Amino acid sequence: MTTATAVADRRPIPQLNHSLTAARLPRWAPAGVAGAAIALGCAIGVGAGLKSHLQWGLIAALLFVVISFGLSAKVEGTRQAKDRLATSMIWVAFILAVIPLASLLFYTVQQGIGVVNGDFLTHSMRGVVAASGPGGGIYHALVGTLQQVGLATAMAAPVGLFTAVYLVEYGRGTLAKVVTFFVDVMTGIPSIVAGLFVLSVWNIALGFQYSGFSGSLALAILMMPVVVRSTEEMLKLVPNELREASYALGVPRWKTILWIVLPTAIGGITTGVMLAIARIAGETAPVMMLVGVWDSINANPFVGSQESLPVFIWQQYSQVNDQYGYARAWGAALVLIALVMGLNLIARGIARWRSPKSGH
């Protein structure tokens, strides 16, 4: 062994970075801190005489963030404490966003599940006086909602899809900018304005009668910009390499869009259409203005007034001191939520089935 080697062997082994060997909080620490923060928040709320549980929850959330940061700074150091501070704030924001949704679903199910049964789903309100007692159902409103939303989707989805394809694949220059501007403007149009427009043009100027189709026209106006925007974003996510490879093989642009671009983005497009359907399914003002209120089954959306679930909910809940009307309103709300959720699940299944699969 040479002298240099011997000297090198006697050199001290360098110490590991302190950040890699510093103390760490146990894995259960966030859960423990959350439990302590909830207990302290409740205690402070009771001691301060706060009657709102929401105030208790906000105090507990603030305590969770502060305690997490302080404990981590003391044990793990400032750098790790900042990371835990950001993580804690993200968790608090997530919980604050989920709690209203969960509360809404829970309360709707609690209030409406008792009235939802076979008779409620297969009978109308014909011959039922709102204040007289139980009875009646939502079949007429369910038929009206399905027909009106279906007609609106049949009109808005193709137009929105073709508009998005034009803006992404063909749109250049002034025309594309004008179309984009009007799509942005239509996205923020209040539903009552769309109803007034259809009422002025379709019913008053052209002389058509009030019907479910009139309401569908207003719903289509509200749905169209949502479909355009969501489809446009999904088409932009399709890699340009796929288009270029298709063009290199001599495939025309329209075939490339039809057989390459659209199948690749079909999952996002379907989800966007379903979001648009959920957007219009609960609209009340334009439907009341253009369709009217009707307590019987009308299976023809082109002739006569027709009920819908949102209008039915408003009509039943507007009955003062009528417990049966309130129950029917909550039952209809539960059915409407279940309908939208079911359509979303179907859309996700179709999107997964039709989306491109990686083969071997």
Disulfide bonds with the S-S distance in Angstrom:
none
